[in-house]
Structures are given as structure tokens and as C-alpha cells.
Amino acid sequence: MFPEGMDMNALLAQAQAMQAQLQQAQAQLVASSFTGTAGGDLVEATITGDGELTALTIKPEAMDPEDPESLADLVLAAVRDANAQLKTKAAEVMPAMPEMGGLGF
């Protein structure tokens, strides 16, 4: 089952500490917001740390009635930019998983 000599209490304490770090990192992310831009700041999209789109700003010069596809592309690009920032921040704040040597993980 478990390797001989493994301190289960130490392993449990380590798991609890890691869980606390993970919860703190998740709370930090949820409390954050991320703003992505596209088209030289013609479009701005803001999302929360849990991915909810909360604001979308489109400058008038981004709107061409004869080319609505370009505006749609700018909106998508701005939202993707905001999501990329969220993912980068998540990778920075999430605790690293410790080596679980001897447990087969």
C-alpha cells in the first residue's frame, strides 16, 4: 500500500497546506479582472478571474457598417487576449504540485 517508513501525518499536513494554498490562489484569481485589447485599443474586453465577461468597449472608429466581420474579429481577439492574461496569471499563482515520491503518482 504505502512505502515503509512513510510518515502519513506529514503527508496529510502537506496535503492540507497545499489545499490552503490552492484555495488562496483561487480566491485571488476570482477577485481579479483582466482587460484584453485588439486593433490598437479599438476594442477592450474585461473579464473576471472566473472568466465572466463584464465589460466591452468599442471605439466608434472600429465600426465599419460595410465590414461587420472585422469588428467581430476584434471583439473575439480582445476577449481571447483577456483570457490569455487570466491563464497566465493562474499559472503564476497556482501552487506547484509537490513530488509524491514512492506513491506511484
KAQUINOR-V600777 format. One record per pair of residues at least 6 apart in sequence whose ideal C-beta (glycine too) atoms are under 6 Angstrom apart, sorted by the first residue. I is the first residue (numbers start at 1). J is the second residue. D is the distance in whole Angstrom. If there is no record, write none. Layout:
BEGIN
[[I J D] [I J D]]
END
This chain:
BEGIN
[[3 102 4] [18 95 6] [21 95 4] [22 95 6] [25 93 4] [25 94 5] [28 93 6] [29 49 4] [29 90 6] [30 49 4] [30 50 5] [32 49 4] [33 46 6] [33 48 6] [34 47 5] [34 82 5] [34 85 4] [34 86 5] [35 44 6] [35 46 5] [36 45 5] [36 78 5] [36 81 3] [36 82 3] [37 44 5] [37 78 6] [38 74 5] [38 77 4] [38 78 4] [39 62 6] [39 74 4] [42 59 5] [42 62 4] [42 74 6] [43 58 5] [43 62 6] [43 74 4] [43 75 6] [43 78 4] [44 57 4] [45 56 5] [45 78 4] [45 79 4] [45 82 5] [46 54 5] [46 55 4] [47 53 5] [47 82 5] [48 54 6] [62 71 6] [62 74 6] [63 71 6]]
END
